[in-house]
Amino acid sequence: MSDTLDFLDIPNPAGGVWRLARRWRAATAEAGNAPGLVWLGGFASDMDGTKAGALDAWAQARGRAFLRFDYSGHGRSSGKFEEGCIGDWLEQSLAVFERSTQGPQILIGSSMGGWIALLLARRLAARGETARLAGLILLAPAVDFTEALMWEGFDEATRRELMEKGVLPAKEPDHGPVTRRLIEEGRHHLLLGGLMRAHARVHILQGMRDDAVPWRHALTIVEHLNADPVTLTFIADGDHRLSRPEDLAQLAAAVETMSAPPPGEPPPTLFD
């Protein structure tokens, strides 16, 4: 069964709706009780990238449920990129998750998607729904990137320009502009100031030649996730994209491992 492209109208708390593009495929009988997969993309990326496509093919070959979508202002979804922020994309992720999945899921977050995955896990835990998570796989997770990797790295002239003009133009075509709202609203969702909980197993894949998310940032994340079982895999020659065949093989292996129940636990059930 191929995935289906459709659109979801998600209420915007500020008024109106977000019209989000989604691709999803239900599990087949051959998947058994294996958890579904949910892809959470990065800043200014879309759901049709190399990693998401490879995961989709992997899931389809095994009959696994697979969900991917575009945040507002990304890919085929409506809205302007510069109008979005972390809180918006988190609300959208939660709504799409609720409307598209059943039973335990593995969240697979790339770059900003890793931050979104951890925020989504926190929201599910607050609602007593930790059973919905079979695990998190985070690729070069850019947790708190608006503060730790952007604002703190800006010089005074850049900070002043952003505060006065409200936006910094994109440095590269595939990067996207940085807005004052992105920085200021992002401060409501910072995780590195204290203990983080995923309430599930976590596997981080991090390239050591990543020029966007330094590999030491992954160590900081692990330090704050010390209440959860965490595996950290460094890829010595890996860059930020982690899209080479050997990187995709590592990702598939991580999904395979995460799909098995922890020792001593029964397999997850797909339905409540």
Secondary structure, DSSP 4 states (H G I P E B T S, - for coil): ---EEEEEEEE-TTSSEEEEEEEEE---GGGTTPPEEEEE--TT--TTSHHHHHHHHHHHHTT--EEEE--TTSTTSSS-GGG--HHHHHHHHHHHHHHH--S-EEEEEETHHHHHHHHHHHHHHHTT-GGGEEEEEEES--TTIIIIIIGGGS-HHHHHHHHHHSEE--SSTTT--EEHHHHHHHGGG--TTS----SS-EEEEEETT-SSS-HHHHHHHHHHTTTS-EEEEEETT--SS--SHHHHHHHHHHHHHHHSPPTTSPPP-S--
